[in-house]
């Protein structure tokens, strides 16, 4: 499969759509974009931990967000290494395991034509029950 779309219901109740594809004729990869009612955020290159993070609110242009401290070099695969070696990682092994579970569940859910509940739920670093 080279094109996958799935609906994700987060613990907080927020519903999102995840689209992954290698079948698009025009793109600005390797970005991850998250769109919501109040704007959008385009994350840095997911193949490392470097690059700009930009946001855009309705009626405004994209603007770069200053990044905090962290690794500056390409650290692709560091999270997977942490998962297998039970080592420290900038993202943490529990979060890496959660992402891997999401990817596997997207495929399994499509094959089974059913809704799946994930077993992992890493700490998010903020109050996920707070409502705006």
FENQUI-V878506 format. One record per residue. RES is the residue in one small letter. PHI is phi in radians with two decimals (999 if undefined). PSI is psi in degrees with one decimal (999 if undefined). NEAR is the number of other C-alpha atoms within 8 Angstrom. Layout:
((RES & PHI & PSI & NEAR) (RES & PHI & PSI & NEAR))
//
This chain:
((x & 999 & 136.3 & 3) (x & -2.13 & 1.4 & 7) (x & -2.48 & 117.9 & 9) (x & -2.30 & 132.5 & 11) (x & -2.24 & 131.8 & 8) (x & -2.54 & 157.5 & 8) (x & -1.75 & 132.3 & 8) (x & -2.02 & 126.9 & 8) (x & -1.83 & 113.5 & 8) (x & -1.37 & 161.5 & 8) (x & -0.97 & -34.2 & 6) (x & -1.29 & -10.8 & 6) (x & 1.77 & -11.7 & 6) (x & -1.15 & 135.8 & 7) (x & -1.89 & 132.4 & 8) (x & -2.30 & 160.4 & 8) (x & -2.01 & 129.2 & 8) (x & -1.88 & 122.7 & 9) (x & -2.11 & 124.7 & 8) (x & -2.20 & 134.0 & 8) (x & -2.73 & 145.0 & 8) (x & -1.97 & 9.7 & 6) (x & -1.91 & 31.7 & 6) (x & -1.85 & 132.7 & 6) (x & -1.31 & -20.9 & 4) (x & -2.52 & 127.0 & 4) (x & -2.71 & 172.5 & 5) (x & -2.10 & 40.8 & 5) (x & -1.04 & 152.6 & 5) (x & -1.81 & 46.9 & 7) (x & -1.52 & 153.0 & 10) (x & -1.95 & 124.9 & 10) (x & -2.03 & 139.6 & 8) (x & -2.13 & 124.0 & 7) (x & -2.00 & 138.0 & 7) (x & -2.47 & -177.2 & 6) (x & -1.19 & -24.4 & 4) (x & -1.75 & 6.5 & 6) (x & 2.49 & -161.4 & 10) (x & -2.50 & 156.5 & 11) (x & -2.31 & 134.4 & 11) (x & -1.97 & 115.8 & 11) (x & -1.34 & 165.4 & 11) (x & -1.16 & 171.3 & 11) (x & -0.93 & 117.9 & 11) (x & -1.26 & -5.9 & 9) (x & -1.45 & -1.7 & 9) (x & -2.73 & -160.2 & 9) (x & -2.09 & 13.6 & 14) (x & -1.88 & 174.4 & 10) (x & 1.78 & 164.5 & 6) (x & -1.34 & 152.0 & 10) (x & -1.97 & 126.0 & 12) (x & -2.18 & 150.7 & 11) (x & -2.23 & 158.9 & 12) (x & -2.56 & 127.9 & 11) (x & -1.82 & 157.3 & 10) (x & -0.90 & 131.9 & 6) (x & 1.41 & 2.6 & 4) (x & -2.09 & 165.6 & 6) (x & -1.54 & 164.9 & 6) (x & -1.10 & 138.0 & 8) (x & -2.35 & 140.0 & 7) (x & -1.32 & 140.6 & 8) (x & -1.80 & 128.0 & 8) (x & -1.07 & 136.4 & 6) (x & -1.60 & 152.0 & 6) (x & -1.36 & -172.8 & 4) (x & -1.29 & 153.3 & 4) (x & 2.89 & -179.3 & 6) (x & -1.06 & 140.4 & 7) (x & -1.80 & -19.0 & 6) (x & -1.70 & 169.4 & 7) (x & -1.17 & 119.9 & 8) (x & -2.17 & 36.6 & 9) (x & -0.97 & 132.4 & 8) (x & 1.53 & -4.5 & 7) (x & -1.09 & -38.7 & 8) (x & -1.13 & -40.4 & 13) (x & -1.14 & -39.6 & 9) (x & -1.08 & -41.4 & 10) (x & -1.09 & -38.5 & 13) (x & -1.09 & -46.0 & 13) (x & -1.39 & -29.1 & 7) (x & -1.75 & 0.3 & 6) (x & 0.92 & 45.2 & 8) (x & -1.90 & 170.4 & 9) (x & -1.24 & 148.9 & 7) (x & -2.63 & 151.0 & 9) (x & -1.03 & -27.3 & 6) (x & -1.78 & -20.8 & 7) (x & 1.49 & 136.6 & 11) (x & -1.01 & -39.3 & 14) (x & -1.06 & -38.1 & 10) (x & -1.24 & -38.0 & 10) (x & -1.09 & -45.0 & 12) (x & -1.07 & -37.5 & 10) (x & -1.13 & -44.3 & 11) (x & -1.10 & -43.3 & 8) (x & -1.08 & -41.2 & 8) (x & -1.12 & -39.2 & 10) (x & -1.06 & -46.2 & 9) (x & -1.08 & -45.7 & 8) (x & -1.17 & -39.5 & 8) (x & -1.19 & -32.7 & 10) (x & -1.05 & -44.7 & 10) (x & -1.20 & -46.1 & 9) (x & -1.11 & -40.4 & 8) (x & -1.08 & -41.6 & 11) (x & -1.15 & -42.3 & 8) (x & -1.14 & -39.6 & 6) (x & -1.50 & -12.7 & 6) (x & 0.94 & 48.5 & 6) (x & -2.57 & 165.1 & 6) (x & -1.52 & 134.5 & 5) (x & -2.01 & 146.6 & 6) (x & -1.85 & 130.8 & 4) (x & -1.37 & 151.0 & 8) (x & -1.54 & -28.0 & 4) (x & -1.59 & 150.2 & 8) (x & -2.76 & 83.0 & 8) (x & -1.24 & 156.4 & 7) (x & -1.06 & 137.6 & 4) (x & -1.66 & -14.2 & 6) (x & 1.58 & 1.4 & 4) (x & -2.57 & 170.8 & 4) (x & -1.34 & 101.0 & 6) (x & -1.34 & -3.6 & 7) (x & -1.70 & -9.8 & 5) (x & -1.22 & 141.0 & 5) (x & -2.02 & 141.4 & 3) (x & -1.37 & 999 & 2))
//
